[in-house]
């Protein structure tokens, strides 16, 4: 292995030469206390930055094994160190600039969520940070001395202050890991208690703005549970906390406009992820397979069984294998629900503001005007209880415009100036005393959830193989075909989108076989990642790219929104009896 002095010599030798001479620095270099691995060198100053890694042997890094001996704790340590490395770059390095991406020095930036990432890894042998460097140039001429400063002066200081246990705030690290442990415990505990979500007293749910995920700094009303729904949780690290437990079943969040209904639902939507201390939602947890459902006009749908909700279309289209290139609000929302059920979910999160009205409700007066046989839609209100009683799938629904849902709700929470109140008893009294009734059109049972098999021919091989390119948080490109993820609301980080691209490519190459169902293919992929790590699915050697693990539901959402998707239906799942 070459030494750091060899890297300095090469950089000084190629100073002033054409940019492609930077290729000479690829390889590994031994520094005094770490190994630098330069895995991929960019081809010009405007290309994607150079990928590199700092590897510190554990005997020098000195992290106690009890900090990372379980999967959730390991994720917490890696997240913390990635944040420290990022802050160390800001503190100890100032770019001299240059052409294009010259002088850039970055590591995947963590947000409010604590996600499993590839930016830092730790095990009994080493701690490793993966970062990117924009190799300096003026025009297309190498600035070798500027590159030498990055690798020989700035990087050792950054590594020294972020990857060695003796040099970081050990108590803050342990607090970070303990928080992750507590959040993991909370999700397991609420399931044992028959709950689907928990919001702690004192939580700050509103965000700073519509484009910021930071907590509101002024004027936010701390959350306070109504007494009838308040529970206590004894956490392994923080100890006793109190807050609102939302039971399994059908829960309505009612209230006037601007009183905090959607803010509460948004917090529950993000509660499938862990959050950092100070976020305001660090003790807000939702069961991990909860899925946000909305209408999505214009999306592609491929052979989805939406017959529990839609039948007898005027064009006689078979809704047991419904396909369209331009879904309506109601058909898209029905497809979104059935796709979530196909992958597996225990909780649907629905906001009337982003739902199709005719999918959600059909009141008594409209029923009297339009005969049942002339209405192809069975509204959600007539299926929501069956979902729970037959499949054990709960629903939390924000509703401010239809009291008909009082009839089917188990729990009704009213937000009143951002304060929740349990109004279940009052809502039931209203439902039974008005003398108004709508006729249920539900039928005897919910219906079948039909598994689908992805046909590998959906993904034609290009000149460079199967290439899926991420473009920010909300877009993937496959053979110039855009996959629009803007309405996949639980996708929270661009590195998750990067990971979806890599995961989909791996699935096409190694898993899809025209026999496995979509759910089965996802299970196989996630089991492989669990056993071998995210690095193993990356097509890149060394630095795997900036990846953050998405849930199965977001990966499935990307596949389902691919306009070239072709499937065949598999066997029918038997209807479950009882919740």
C-alpha positions as CSV (number, residue, x, y, z in Angstrom):
1,X,0.0,0.0,0.0
2,X,1.2,3.5,-0.9
3,X,1.9,6.1,1.8
4,X,0.5,9.6,2.2
5,X,3.8,10.9,0.9
6,X,3.3,9.1,-2.4
7,X,-0.1,10.9,-2.8
8,X,1.5,14.3,-2.2
9,X,4.2,13.5,-4.7
10,X,1.7,12.5,-7.4
11,X,-0.4,15.6,-6.8
12,X,2.6,17.9,-7.1
13,X,3.8,16.1,-10.2
14,X,0.5,16.5,-12.0
15,X,0.0,20.1,-11.0
16,X,-0.9,22.1,-14.1
17,X,-1.6,19.1,-16.3
18,X,-4.8,18.2,-17.9
19,X,-7.7,17.1,-15.6
20,X,-7.6,13.4,-16.7
21,X,-4.2,13.1,-15.0
22,X,-6.1,13.0,-11.7
23,X,-6.8,9.4,-12.5
24,X,-3.3,8.6,-11.3
25,X,-4.3,9.1,-7.7
26,X,-6.9,6.3,-7.6
27,X,-6.0,3.7,-4.9
28,X,-5.2,3.4,-1.2
29,X,-2.8,5.4,0.9
30,X,-1.7,4.8,4.4
31,X,-1.6,7.8,6.6
32,X,-0.4,7.8,10.2
33,X,-3.7,6.8,11.8
34,X,-6.0,5.9,9.0
35,X,-6.2,4.7,5.4
36,X,-7.4,6.9,2.6
37,X,-9.1,5.1,-0.3
38,X,-9.8,7.1,-3.4
39,X,-12.3,4.8,-5.2
40,X,-13.5,6.8,-8.2
41,X,-12.0,9.9,-9.7
42,X,-14.2,12.3,-11.6
43,X,-13.5,12.8,-15.3
44,X,-13.7,16.6,-15.4
45,X,-14.4,19.5,-12.9
46,X,-18.1,19.5,-13.7
47,X,-18.7,15.8,-13.3
48,X,-20.0,14.0,-10.1
49,X,-17.3,14.5,-7.4
50,X,-14.6,12.0,-6.6
51,X,-15.6,9.3,-4.2
52,X,-13.3,8.5,-1.3
53,X,-13.2,6.9,2.1
54,X,-11.3,7.3,5.4
55,X,-10.9,4.0,7.2
56,X,-9.7,4.0,10.8
57,X,-8.8,0.7,12.5
58,X,-10.9,0.1,15.6
59,X,-7.9,-0.3,17.8
60,X,-7.2,3.4,17.0
61,X,-10.8,4.6,16.7
62,X,-11.5,3.2,20.2
63,X,-15.3,3.0,20.2
64,X,-16.7,0.7,22.9
65,X,-18.4,-2.3,21.3
66,X,-21.5,-1.9,23.5
67,X,-22.3,1.3,21.5
68,X,-22.9,-0.6,18.2
69,X,-23.7,-4.2,19.1
70,X,-27.3,-4.1,18.0
71,X,-28.7,-3.0,14.6
72,X,-30.6,0.1,15.9
73,X,-27.7,1.2,18.1
74,X,-25.3,0.8,15.1
75,X,-27.6,3.0,13.0
76,X,-27.6,5.6,15.8
77,X,-23.8,5.6,16.1
78,X,-23.3,5.9,12.3
79,X,-25.9,8.7,12.1
80,X,-24.1,10.6,14.9
81,X,-20.7,10.3,13.4
82,X,-21.9,11.4,10.0
83,X,-23.3,14.5,11.5
84,X,-20.0,15.2,13.4
85,X,-18.0,14.6,10.2
86,X,-20.3,17.0,8.3
87,X,-19.9,19.7,11.0
88,X,-16.1,19.1,11.1
89,X,-15.9,19.8,7.4
90,X,-17.7,23.1,8.0
91,X,-15.4,24.0,10.9
92,X,-12.0,23.0,9.6
93,X,-12.2,23.4,5.8
94,X,-12.7,26.4,3.6
95,X,-12.8,25.7,-0.2
96,X,-10.4,27.8,-2.3
97,X,-12.9,27.4,-5.2
98,X,-12.0,26.9,-8.8
99,X,-13.8,25.6,-11.9
100,X,-17.0,23.5,-11.6
101,X,-17.1,21.5,-8.4
102,X,-13.5,22.3,-7.5
103,X,-12.8,22.3,-3.8
104,X,-16.0,20.7,-2.8
105,X,-15.7,18.4,0.3
106,X,-19.0,16.8,1.4
107,X,-20.5,13.9,3.2
108,X,-24.1,12.8,2.9
109,X,-26.0,15.3,5.0
110,X,-28.4,14.0,7.6
111,X,-31.8,15.6,8.2
112,X,-34.2,15.5,11.1
113,X,-34.7,11.7,10.7
114,X,-32.2,9.1,11.8
115,X,-31.9,6.7,8.8
116,X,-29.7,3.7,8.0
117,X,-27.1,5.2,5.7
118,X,-23.9,4.2,3.9
119,X,-22.1,7.5,4.7
120,X,-20.5,6.0,7.9
121,X,-20.1,2.3,8.9
122,X,-18.8,0.8,12.1
123,X,-18.0,-2.7,13.2
124,X,-15.4,-4.5,15.4
125,X,-12.7,-3.9,12.8
126,X,-13.0,-0.3,11.8
127,X,-15.0,2.9,11.5
128,X,-15.3,4.2,8.0
129,X,-16.5,7.6,6.6
130,X,-17.5,7.8,2.9
131,X,-17.3,11.3,1.4
132,X,-16.9,13.2,-1.9
133,X,-14.3,15.6,-3.1
134,X,-14.4,18.0,-6.0
135,X,-10.8,17.8,-7.2
136,X,-9.6,21.4,-7.8
137,X,-8.9,22.8,-11.2
138,X,-8.6,26.1,-13.0
139,X,-10.4,25.5,-16.3
140,X,-9.3,22.0,-17.1
141,X,-5.9,22.3,-15.5
142,X,-5.1,20.5,-12.3
143,X,-4.6,22.5,-9.1
144,X,-2.4,19.9,-7.5
145,X,-1.3,21.9,-4.5
146,X,-4.9,22.7,-3.7
147,X,-5.8,19.0,-3.9
148,X,-2.8,18.3,-1.6
149,X,-4.1,20.7,1.0
150,X,-7.5,18.8,1.0
151,X,-6.0,15.4,1.5
152,X,-2.9,16.1,3.5
153,X,-4.0,19.0,5.7
154,X,-7.8,19.4,6.0
155,X,-8.8,15.7,5.9
156,X,-6.6,14.4,8.7
157,X,-8.0,17.2,11.0
158,X,-11.5,16.4,10.0
159,X,-11.0,12.7,10.6
160,X,-9.2,13.2,13.9
161,X,-12.1,15.3,15.2
162,X,-15.0,13.0,14.1
163,X,-13.8,9.4,13.9
164,X,-11.9,8.9,17.2
165,X,-13.9,8.2,20.3
166,X,-11.4,10.2,22.5
167,X,-12.0,13.4,20.5
168,X,-15.8,13.4,20.3
169,X,-18.4,14.3,22.9
170,X,-18.9,10.7,24.2
171,X,-21.9,11.6,26.4
172,X,-23.7,13.2,23.4
173,X,-23.0,10.1,21.4
174,X,-24.5,7.9,24.1
175,X,-27.5,10.1,24.4
176,X,-28.1,9.9,20.7
177,X,-27.9,6.1,20.8
178,X,-30.1,5.9,23.9
179,X,-32.7,8.0,22.1
180,X,-32.7,5.6,19.2
181,X,-33.0,2.7,21.6
182,X,-36.0,4.3,23.3
183,X,-37.7,5.0,20.0
184,X,-37.3,1.4,18.9
185,X,-38.7,0.3,22.2
186,X,-41.7,2.6,21.9
187,X,-42.8,1.1,18.6
188,X,-42.6,-2.4,20.0
189,X,-44.4,-1.5,23.2
190,X,-47.3,0.3,21.5
191,X,-47.9,-2.7,19.3
192,X,-48.0,-4.9,22.5
193,X,-50.6,-2.6,24.0
194,X,-52.9,-2.6,20.9
195,X,-52.0,0.9,19.9
196,X,-50.9,2.2,16.5
197,X,-49.3,5.6,17.5
198,X,-48.1,7.6,20.4
199,X,-47.5,11.4,20.8
200,X,-45.8,12.5,24.0
201,X,-46.9,15.4,26.1
202,X,-44.8,18.4,25.3
203,X,-44.1,17.4,21.7
204,X,-43.7,20.2,19.2
205,X,-45.5,19.1,16.0
206,X,-45.6,22.3,13.8
207,X,-42.7,22.9,11.4
208,X,-40.9,26.1,10.9
209,X,-42.4,26.6,7.4
210,X,-43.8,24.7,4.4
211,X,-40.3,24.2,3.1
212,X,-38.5,23.4,6.3
213,X,-38.6,20.3,8.5
214,X,-37.2,22.2,11.5
215,X,-39.5,22.7,14.5
216,X,-41.4,26.0,14.8
217,X,-39.4,28.2,17.1
218,X,-42.1,30.6,18.3
219,X,-45.7,30.3,19.0
220,X,-46.0,26.5,18.8
221,X,-48.4,24.9,21.3
222,X,-46.8,21.9,23.1
223,X,-48.9,18.8,22.6
224,X,-51.0,17.7,25.6
225,X,-53.0,14.4,25.6
226,X,-56.6,14.3,26.7
227,X,-56.9,12.4,30.0
228,X,-59.0,9.6,28.5
229,X,-56.4,8.7,26.0
230,X,-53.3,9.4,28.1
231,X,-51.0,6.5,28.7
232,X,-47.6,6.0,30.4
233,X,-44.5,4.4,28.8
234,X,-41.5,3.3,30.9
235,X,-38.6,3.7,28.5
236,X,-35.3,1.9,29.0
237,X,-33.3,5.1,29.0
238,X,-35.4,8.2,29.5
239,X,-37.7,6.5,32.0
240,X,-41.4,7.5,32.4
241,X,-43.1,9.5,29.7
242,X,-46.8,10.3,29.2
243,X,-48.7,11.1,26.1
244,X,-51.6,10.2,23.9
245,X,-51.9,6.6,22.7
246,X,-54.1,6.0,19.6
247,X,-55.8,2.6,19.7
248,X,-56.0,0.3,16.8
249,X,-59.2,0.6,14.9
250,X,-60.8,3.6,13.1
251,X,-59.7,6.9,14.5
252,X,-61.0,10.3,13.3
253,X,-59.2,13.6,13.8
254,X,-61.8,16.3,13.6
255,X,-61.9,20.0,14.2
256,X,-62.2,23.4,12.5
257,X,-59.9,24.6,9.8
258,X,-56.4,25.7,11.0
259,X,-56.8,24.0,14.4
260,X,-54.0,21.5,13.8
261,X,-55.6,18.4,12.3
262,X,-53.3,18.0,9.4
263,X,-50.3,19.0,11.5
264,X,-51.0,16.0,13.8
265,X,-51.4,13.6,10.9
266,X,-48.2,14.8,9.3
267,X,-46.4,14.1,12.6
268,X,-47.9,10.6,12.6
269,X,-46.9,10.1,9.0
270,X,-43.3,10.9,9.8
271,X,-43.5,8.9,13.1
272,X,-42.5,5.8,11.1
273,X,-38.9,7.2,11.4
274,X,-36.8,8.0,14.4
275,X,-36.0,11.7,15.0
276,X,-33.0,13.6,16.5
277,X,-33.2,15.2,19.9
278,X,-34.6,18.7,19.7
279,X,-36.8,18.0,16.7
280,X,-40.0,18.1,18.8
281,X,-41.2,14.8,17.4
282,X,-38.5,12.5,19.0
283,X,-41.1,10.8,21.1
284,X,-43.8,10.7,18.4
285,X,-43.9,7.2,17.0
286,X,-46.2,5.3,14.6
287,X,-46.1,1.6,13.8
288,X,-43.4,1.2,11.1
289,X,-45.6,-0.1,8.3
290,X,-48.1,2.8,8.4
291,X,-48.8,4.2,4.9
292,X,-50.0,7.7,3.9
293,X,-52.8,7.4,1.3
294,X,-54.0,10.2,-1.0
295,X,-55.6,10.8,-4.4
296,X,-53.0,11.1,-7.2
297,X,-54.7,12.2,-10.4
298,X,-52.8,11.2,-13.6
299,X,-50.7,8.4,-12.2
300,X,-50.2,5.1,-13.9
301,X,-51.9,2.0,-12.5
302,X,-51.1,-1.5,-13.7
303,X,-53.5,-4.4,-13.1
304,X,-54.5,-3.5,-9.6
305,X,-57.5,-5.1,-8.0
306,X,-59.6,-2.1,-7.0
307,X,-62.9,-4.0,-7.0
308,X,-63.4,-3.5,-3.3
309,X,-64.0,0.2,-4.1
310,X,-64.9,0.4,-7.7
311,X,-67.0,-1.8,-9.9
312,X,-69.4,-1.7,-12.9
313,X,-67.6,1.1,-14.8
314,X,-69.5,2.5,-17.8
315,X,-66.9,1.1,-20.2
316,X,-67.2,-2.4,-18.7
317,X,-63.5,-2.4,-17.7
318,X,-62.6,-5.2,-15.3
319,X,-61.6,-3.5,-12.0
320,X,-60.2,-6.7,-10.7
321,X,-57.2,-6.0,-13.0
322,X,-57.5,-2.3,-13.4
323,X,-55.0,-0.5,-15.6
324,X,-54.9,3.1,-16.7
325,X,-52.3,5.7,-17.8
326,X,-54.3,8.5,-16.4
327,X,-56.0,7.6,-13.1
328,X,-58.7,9.8,-11.7
329,X,-58.8,10.9,-8.1
330,X,-61.0,8.0,-7.0
331,X,-59.3,5.3,-9.0
332,X,-55.8,6.5,-7.9
333,X,-56.8,6.6,-4.2
334,X,-58.3,3.1,-4.5
335,X,-55.1,1.8,-6.2
336,X,-52.9,3.4,-3.6
337,X,-54.8,1.6,-0.8
338,X,-54.8,-1.8,-2.6
339,X,-51.0,-1.5,-3.4
340,X,-50.3,-0.7,0.3
341,X,-52.3,-3.8,1.3
342,X,-50.5,-5.9,-1.3
343,X,-47.1,-5.1,0.3
344,X,-48.5,-5.3,3.8
345,X,-49.6,-2.5,6.2
346,X,-51.3,-2.3,9.5
347,X,-52.3,1.4,9.4
348,X,-53.6,3.8,6.7
349,X,-53.2,7.5,7.2
350,X,-55.7,9.6,5.3
351,X,-56.4,13.4,5.1
352,X,-59.6,14.6,3.5
353,X,-57.7,17.6,2.1
354,X,-55.7,15.3,-0.3
355,X,-58.5,12.8,-0.9
356,X,-61.0,12.4,-3.7
357,X,-64.4,13.5,-2.2
358,X,-66.4,10.9,-4.2
359,X,-64.1,8.2,-2.9
360,X,-64.4,9.2,0.7
361,X,-68.2,9.8,1.1
362,X,-71.6,9.6,-0.6
363,X,-74.2,11.1,1.7
364,X,-77.8,10.0,2.1
365,X,-79.2,12.7,-0.2
366,X,-76.9,11.8,-3.0
367,X,-77.8,8.1,-2.5
368,X,-81.5,9.0,-3.0
369,X,-80.7,10.9,-6.2
370,X,-78.3,8.5,-7.8
371,X,-79.3,4.8,-7.7
372,X,-76.8,2.4,-6.3
373,X,-76.5,0.5,-9.6
374,X,-75.5,3.7,-11.3
375,X,-72.7,4.5,-8.9
376,X,-69.5,2.4,-9.5
377,X,-67.7,3.7,-6.3
378,X,-68.1,2.1,-3.0
379,X,-66.9,4.9,-0.8
380,X,-64.1,4.5,1.8
381,X,-66.6,5.0,4.6
382,X,-68.3,1.7,3.7
383,X,-65.0,-0.2,3.7
384,X,-63.0,1.3,6.5
385,X,-64.5,-1.0,9.2
386,X,-64.2,-4.1,7.1
387,X,-60.5,-3.4,6.6
388,X,-60.1,-3.5,10.3
389,X,-62.3,-6.4,11.2
390,X,-61.2,-8.6,8.3
391,X,-57.6,-7.7,7.7
392,X,-56.6,-6.0,11.0
393,X,-55.8,-2.7,9.1
394,X,-56.5,0.4,11.2
395,X,-57.1,3.9,9.8
396,X,-56.4,7.4,11.1
397,X,-58.5,9.9,9.2
398,X,-58.5,13.7,9.2
399,X,-62.0,14.8,8.5
400,X,-63.6,18.2,9.0
401,X,-66.5,18.0,6.5
402,X,-68.4,14.8,7.0
403,X,-70.0,13.7,10.3
404,X,-71.1,10.4,8.6
405,X,-67.8,8.9,9.7
406,X,-68.9,9.2,13.3
407,X,-70.9,6.0,12.7
408,X,-67.8,3.9,11.8
409,X,-65.3,5.4,14.2
410,X,-63.9,3.8,17.3
411,X,-62.2,7.0,18.5
412,X,-62.9,10.6,17.7
413,X,-60.3,13.2,18.5
414,X,-61.1,16.9,18.0
415,X,-58.3,19.5,17.6
416,X,-59.3,22.7,19.3
417,X,-56.7,25.5,18.9
418,X,-54.0,22.8,18.6
419,X,-55.2,21.0,21.7
420,X,-56.6,17.4,21.3
421,X,-59.9,16.5,23.0
422,X,-61.5,13.0,23.1
423,X,-65.0,13.6,21.8
424,X,-65.8,10.0,21.0
425,X,-68.9,9.8,23.3
426,X,-70.3,13.1,22.0
427,X,-69.7,12.1,18.3
428,X,-71.6,8.8,18.9
429,X,-74.5,10.7,20.6
430,X,-74.7,13.0,17.6
431,X,-74.6,10.1,15.2
432,X,-77.5,8.3,16.9
433,X,-79.7,11.3,17.7
434,X,-80.0,13.3,14.4
435,X,-82.5,11.0,12.8
436,X,-80.4,11.3,9.6
437,X,-79.0,8.1,8.1
438,X,-77.2,7.1,5.0
439,X,-77.5,3.6,3.5
440,X,-74.4,1.5,3.6
441,X,-73.3,0.0,0.3
442,X,-70.5,-2.1,1.8
443,X,-71.7,-5.6,0.9
444,X,-70.9,-8.6,3.1
445,X,-67.1,-8.4,3.1
446,X,-64.2,-6.2,1.9
447,X,-63.0,-8.3,-0.9
448,X,-59.7,-9.8,-2.1
449,X,-56.2,-8.5,-2.1
450,X,-54.6,-9.7,-5.3
451,X,-50.8,-10.3,-5.4
452,X,-49.1,-9.3,-8.6
453,X,-45.9,-10.6,-10.2
454,X,-43.6,-8.1,-11.8
455,X,-42.5,-9.1,-15.4
456,X,-38.8,-8.6,-15.9
457,X,-39.5,-7.6,-19.5
458,X,-40.9,-4.4,-18.0
459,X,-37.4,-3.2,-17.7
460,X,-35.6,-3.5,-21.1
461,X,-31.8,-3.5,-20.9
462,X,-30.1,-0.4,-22.3
463,X,-26.7,0.0,-23.9
464,X,-25.1,0.2,-20.4
465,X,-27.3,-2.4,-18.8
466,X,-30.1,-1.5,-16.4
467,X,-29.6,2.1,-15.4
468,X,-31.9,4.0,-13.0
469,X,-30.8,7.5,-12.3
470,X,-32.1,9.6,-9.3
471,X,-32.8,13.2,-9.8
472,X,-33.3,14.8,-6.4
473,X,-36.0,13.6,-3.9
474,X,-38.9,13.2,-6.2
475,X,-37.7,11.8,-9.6
476,X,-36.1,8.7,-11.0
477,X,-35.1,8.2,-14.6
478,X,-35.2,4.8,-16.3
479,X,-34.3,4.9,-20.0
480,X,-35.3,8.6,-20.1
481,X,-38.7,7.7,-18.6
482,X,-39.4,9.8,-15.5
483,X,-40.9,8.1,-12.4
484,X,-42.7,10.8,-10.5
485,X,-42.5,10.4,-6.7
486,X,-43.8,13.8,-5.6
487,X,-46.9,12.4,-4.0
488,X,-45.1,9.6,-2.1
489,X,-45.2,11.6,1.1
490,X,-43.2,9.4,3.4
491,X,-40.1,9.6,1.2
492,X,-38.1,12.1,3.2
493,X,-34.5,12.2,2.0
494,X,-32.9,12.4,-1.5
495,X,-30.5,9.6,-0.4
496,X,-33.5,7.3,0.0
497,X,-34.3,8.1,-3.7
498,X,-30.7,7.3,-4.6
499,X,-31.1,4.0,-2.7
500,X,-34.4,3.2,-4.5
501,X,-32.5,3.5,-7.8
502,X,-29.8,1.1,-6.7
503,X,-32.3,-1.3,-5.1
504,X,-34.4,-1.4,-8.2
505,X,-31.4,-2.0,-10.4
506,X,-30.3,-4.9,-8.1
507,X,-33.8,-6.4,-8.1
508,X,-33.9,-6.4,-11.9
509,X,-30.5,-8.0,-12.2
510,X,-30.8,-10.5,-9.4
511,X,-34.3,-11.1,-8.1
512,X,-37.1,-10.6,-10.6
513,X,-37.8,-13.9,-12.3
514,X,-41.5,-13.7,-13.5
515,X,-42.4,-16.0,-10.6
516,X,-42.0,-14.0,-7.4
517,X,-44.7,-11.6,-6.4
518,X,-43.9,-8.0,-5.8
519,X,-44.2,-8.5,-2.0
520,X,-42.0,-11.6,-2.2
521,X,-39.3,-9.9,-4.3
522,X,-39.2,-7.0,-1.8
523,X,-39.0,-9.5,1.1
524,X,-36.0,-11.2,-0.6
525,X,-34.2,-8.0,-1.2
526,X,-34.6,-6.6,2.3
527,X,-33.5,-10.0,3.8
528,X,-30.4,-9.8,1.7
529,X,-29.7,-6.2,2.9
530,X,-30.3,-7.2,6.5
531,X,-27.8,-10.1,6.1
532,X,-25.1,-8.4,4.1
533,X,-25.7,-4.6,4.3
534,X,-26.5,-1.9,1.9
535,X,-23.0,-1.8,0.4
536,X,-23.6,-5.2,-1.2
537,X,-26.3,-4.0,-3.5
538,X,-24.4,-1.0,-4.8
539,X,-22.9,-1.4,-8.3
540,X,-19.9,0.7,-7.2
541,X,-16.7,-0.6,-5.6
542,X,-15.5,1.0,-2.4
543,X,-17.7,4.1,-1.8
544,X,-21.2,2.8,-2.5
545,X,-22.8,6.2,-3.2
546,X,-24.9,8.3,-0.8
547,X,-27.6,5.8,0.1
548,X,-30.3,5.8,2.9
549,X,-32.6,2.8,3.3
550,X,-36.2,3.5,2.4
551,X,-39.1,1.4,3.6
552,X,-40.5,-1.3,1.3
553,X,-43.6,0.9,0.8
554,X,-41.6,3.7,-0.8
555,X,-39.7,1.3,-3.1
556,X,-42.9,-0.4,-4.1
557,X,-44.5,3.1,-4.8
558,X,-41.6,3.8,-7.2
559,X,-42.1,0.5,-9.0
560,X,-45.9,1.0,-9.2
561,X,-45.5,4.5,-10.7
562,X,-43.2,3.3,-13.5
563,X,-45.1,3.8,-16.7
564,X,-43.5,0.8,-18.4
565,X,-44.5,-1.6,-15.6
566,X,-46.0,-4.9,-16.7
567,X,-47.4,-7.5,-14.3
568,X,-49.4,-10.7,-14.1
569,X,-51.7,-11.5,-11.3
570,X,-50.9,-14.4,-8.9
571,X,-53.1,-16.4,-6.5
572,X,-55.7,-14.6,-4.4
573,X,-55.1,-14.1,-0.7
574,X,-57.9,-15.6,1.4
575,X,-59.9,-13.0,3.3
576,X,-58.8,-12.9,7.0
577,X,-61.5,-13.3,9.6
578,X,-61.2,-11.2,12.7
579,X,-58.7,-8.5,13.6
